């Protein structure tokens, strides 16, 4: 492998993608609550209460965003999601560029940086295509914990790439162990998707003579225990091991469409051009870097399986499983784009730019919305009517989980602090 310059390849790409993602997401933010399902998460972020929402990282971001003097609290929660998703976009771009650098052919002559200018263009296009997909854009503009899940998964993939390339890297191994342990403690989706990667790479590292897997369980347990204790400390519920395991390690139980329907939805997310380039990229990565190709293919499959299981839009942090599948597909699409453009000789730079524009714009030009990307009707007007009709100090029964979340948000924002939610009153009795 030959690098045009020593050190990180294209170091300014991360900052450029973060700025671009933050601007695009901020321009598309709703001016209030984006969806009904985000109401309990926004309410938990106001009080930093982990009793109902154990995703401490997401709630911490919502809490910090609450101090931004812009709009009301739901808008600030949406802004926090935009910031976390923009960070995930930057990490995804770094993952793409590292894989493209890994796929460089052996140099036969002296090469300069401009000879590899098509790499950052393809990586940026793939990252933007993933960021602007319907599922990722929906998560990025909705206040909740799914954006934090996307960030944790992007960081885990980037660290995992270092171990796939060299399984003896102790720093990357401990970082992945800590990240997987932290996610297992506070984020159901990221934990279930990261710890199998840690186990697999740890076994492979032991077979290669690496020492870091011997201490990886300690890092995992320390991060997991610290995150669980932080969650319990902010919760009003007493500490119980069974409750901790049930809250932090549960798989989704709601059903959804079949796996084939999820694959069709994935094709809708990245568009026809992205799907074709992803197929080409899968073959290219499998031939030039078989371990990386197998790792990304397994990531794609697991994300599709979890995305299928948590297909309903209101599935909390599991909504980030489908954007992870989109991200893995777009990484393959970047490799396929670069391979197709390289076949055109001197026109490869122009072809890279043209294909990049098509990769980004094709999903946006497709006006269809898949079954996993529909938003339910917002029922805030029902909440307003209920608050107007409720007497002082009355006990209200929401009736549905959606209305329960809206009532919790209203109480957290001190719209009607005198009201008592029926379920909460029953528990106190």
N, C-alpha and C positions, 0 to 999 in steps of 0.2 A: 504494500500500500504506500503511495506517495502523496505527501501533503505539499500544497503549494507554499504554505508558510507554516512555521512551527507554532505549536499551541493549538488553541481551539479554532476550528474552522468557522469563519464568518461570525465573529463574536458579537457584532452589532445586530444580528438577526433577531435575537431574543427580545431586545428592547423595542425594536421596530414592530414586531408582532404584538407585543403587549400593548403598545400605544395604539396601534391600529384596532386591535380587538376591543380595547376600552372605549375608544371613540364610537365604534360601530354599535357596541352593545348599549352604550349610554344614550345614543340617539334613538334607539328602539325601546327604551324603557317605558313601561306604562306609568302613568302619573299617579297610580295608587296600587291597590292590591291586584296582582296580575291574575290570580286564580283562587278559587275557594280553598283548595287543598293546602295552600301556603299559609292560610290564616293561623293555624296553631303554631307553626314554626316561627312566624313573625311575632306572635304573642310570647312564645318562649324566649325569643331573642331580646324582647324588651326587658323582661325580668331575669334573663339568663337562668332560666329554670330548666334543668335537665330531667325532671321527673317524667315528662311525656316525650321529650325530644332529646335523646342521649348524644346527639352529634355535637360535641362540645366545640369542635373546630368551626363548624358552620355557625353555631350560636354566638361564638366569640366574635366572628366577623360581623354578624348582625348587630351585636352589641356595640362594637367600635363604630360601625356606620351610623348608629343612632345619634352620634355626636356631630355628624356633618349637618351644618345648617342649611339643608336643601329640602324643601317640601315636607311632607308628613313622614311618619315612620315607615309605612309600607313602601314608599318611594325609596327611602334610604336602604331598606332591606333589599330591594331590587338592585340598587347601586352596589351593594356588597356582593351580590351574586355576579354582577357584571365584572367587578374587580377580580374575584376568584376565578371566573371563567377566562378572563384575559391572561391571568398567570398560567392557567392550564394550557391556553393556546401557545404561549411562549415556550413552555416545556415541550409541547408536541412538536413545535417547529425545530427545537434543538434535537429531539429524537429523530426527526426526518433527516436533518442535515448530517447527523452522525452516521446514520445508515447509508446515506448517499456517498459520504466520504469512504465508508467501508467498502462500497461497491466499485470504487475507482479502479480502472485497469492499471496494470503496471506501466510506468512511464518509460517510453522509448527514446525520449529526448527531453531537453530542458523545458519545463513548463512554468508559466507564471499564473498569478491569481486570476487574471482575466480569462484564462483558458478553462476555468471551472465556474464561470459566472452563471451558467445554467443551473448549478446546484442550488444556490439560495433562492432562485426564482421558483424552481420546482418545489422546494421544501416549503416556501411561503405559500404557494398556491395550495398545496395539500393541507397545510394547517388551516388556512382560511376556508377551504372547502369543508373541512370538518367543523370549524367553528360556526359557519353560517348554515349548516344543515338544520333542518326543522327541529330535531330533538335537542341538539346542543344550544341553538338559539333560544329555544323555549326555556331550558334550564338556566341560561345565562341572564335572562330578563325576568326571572321569577324569584322572589325572595324565599330562600329555603336552604336546606342542607345539601341538595343534590349538586350544587356548584362546588361545594367543598369536597364532595366525593369525587367529582371530576378532577379536581386539583390533586388529591391524594393518589388517584389512579395514574395520572400523567407523571407525577413524580416517581411512583413505583416503577412504571415502564422505563423511564429514563435511567434510573439506577439499575434496573434489571438488565438493560442493554450492556452496561459495563461488565456485569458478571457473565453474560452470555459470551461476550468477546474474550474475557479472561476470568475464569472462575476462581483464580487465586487472589483477586483484588480484595484485600481485607477491608479497606475503607468502604467500598461499595457493598460488601456483604453485611457489615454491621449497620450501614445506613438502611439497607433493605429490611433487615431484621427489626430495627427500631420502627421503621415506617409501617411494616406489617403489624407489629404489636400494637402500635398506637391506633391504627385503623381497626384492628380487631376489638379494641376497647371502646371506641366511640363511633364507629361507622360500620354498619352491618354490611353494606355492599362492598366497600373497599376492602374490608377485612377478609371476606370470603374470596375475593378475587386476587388478593396479594399473598396470603399465606401459602397457598399451594405452590406459587412461583418460588417463594423462599425455600420451601421444603425440597422442591425439585433441584434448584440450583445448589442448595446445601449438600444434598447427596452427591451430586455431580462433583462439587468441589472437594468433598472428602475422598472420592475415588481418584481425583487428580493430585492428592496430597496437600490440599490447602488446610490451613489451621483455623481460619475464621469460622467455619461451621461449628467448631467445638464451643465457641463463646456466643454464637448467634442465639441459642435459646435463652441465655441470660439477658441479652439485649431485648429480645422479644418479650420476655416476661416482665422486665423492668418497664418497658414502654407501655405494655398492656396494663400492668398494675397501676402505673402512674395515671394513665388516662381514665381507668375505672374509678380510682380514688377521687380524681378531680370531678368526675361525673357525679359520684355519690355525694361528694361534699356540697355540690350545688343543688342537690335534689332534696326534697323534703321527705323522701321515703327512707326507712331505715336500711342499713346495710344487711343484705342477705345474699349468700353466694348463688343460690338458685335463681333469685331475681336478676342478679347481675348477668349470669349466663343467658337467661332467657331474653333480657333486653338487648344485649350486645352481640348475640350470636345467632339471631333468628333468621332463617331463610324466608323469602316471601311465600305467602300461602295463597295469594289470589291468582287465579288462572288467567290465561290470555289466549291469543290465537296460537296456531301451531307454529312449529319451527320454520316451515316453509313460508308461512305468512310473514314471519319476522325477517326472513331473508329477502322477501319481496319488498318489505318496508325499508330494509337497509339499502336495496337498490334504488328505491325512491329517494332516499336521503342523499345519496352521492351522485345520482343522475346516471344517464347512459354512458357519457364519456368517462366519468369516474369509475363506473363498474368495469368497462372494457380495459381501462388503464390498470385497474387493480388486478385483473386476471393476468395481464402481461407482467405486471410487477411481481406477482406471486411466483410466476415461473422464473423470472430473472433472479429474485432473491434466493429461491430454492436452489438454483444452479450455482450461484456465486458465493452465497453464504448460507449453507444449508441449516446450520444451527439457528441463525437469526430468523430464517424463514419458518422453521418449525415452531420456534417460540412465538412469533407473531401470529402464525396460523392457530396455535392453541389459544392464544389470547383472544383472537377473533371468535373462535368457536365458543369459548366459555362465556364471553360477553353476549353472544347471541343467545345462548341457553338461558342466562340470567335475564336478558332482556325479554325473552319469550315468557319466562315465568312471572316477571313483573310488568307485563305489557300494559296494564291499566295506568293511565297518566298519573293518577294520584297515589302512586306506590312509593312516595317518599324518596329517600336517597337511591333506591333501586332504579329510578328514572335515569340515572347516569350510566346504567349498563349499556343501553343502546348507543349513546354517544361514544362510549369506549369502543364498541364495534365499528362505528363510523370512523373513529380515529385510526384504528388498526387498518381498515380498508384504505383510508387515504394515505397511510404510509406506504402501502403497496402501490397505490396509484402514483405516488411521487417517483418510485423506482421505475414503474412502467412508463411514465411520461419521459423520464430522462433517457430510457432505453430507446423509445421510439424516436425522440428528437436526435439522438446521436447517430441514427442511421441516415440522416440527411446531410452529413458532411459539414460544409461551411455554413449551411443554413440552419444548423442545430440551435443556435441562440434564438433566431426568429421563430423557429418551430416550438421551442420551449415556451416562449412568451405567448404564442397563440394558443397552444394546448393548455397553458396555465389559466388563461382567461376563460377558456371553455370549461375547464374543470371547476372553476369557482362559480361561473354564471349558470351552468346547466341546471343545477338543482333550483336556483332562484327563478329561472325562466319557466320551470315546470310548476304550474299552478295547482297541482293536486296535493292534497294533504292526506297522508296515510292514516290508517286506523289508530296508530299509536301516537299520532301527533295532534289529535283534535283536543281542543280545550272545551271543557264544559261551560255552560252558561253561568255567568257570575251572578250570585244571589245577594249582593250587598244591599240591594234595594229592599229585600225581604228583612234583612237585619235592621235597617232604618225604620221600617214600619213596626217591627217587633219592639224596638227600643222606645218608640213614641207611644205605643199603647201600654207598655208595662208600667205598673204603679210603683211607687217608691218602696224599696225594700222587698220587692216580690221575688218569689222563686220561679225561675223560668226553666222549662223543659225544652231543649233544642229540638228533640225529635229525630234528627239525622246527624251523622258525623260532620257533615259540611256546616250545618248551622251551629253545631257545638263549637267548631273551630272559630267561626265568626263571633260567637258570643264571648269566647275566651279572648279574642283580639280586642273586642270592644271593652272588656273589663281591664285588659292590660293597658290600653290607651286612655283609660279613665273617662271613657264616654259615659258609662253608667256604672260607677263602682259600687252603687248600692244594690245592684242585682246579684242574686245568688243562682248559679247554674244548678239545675236539678240534680245532675249526677254527682257533683261535688257535695251537695247537701246530703245526699243519701249516704255517701261514704263517711261523712262526719258523724252521722247518727249511728 
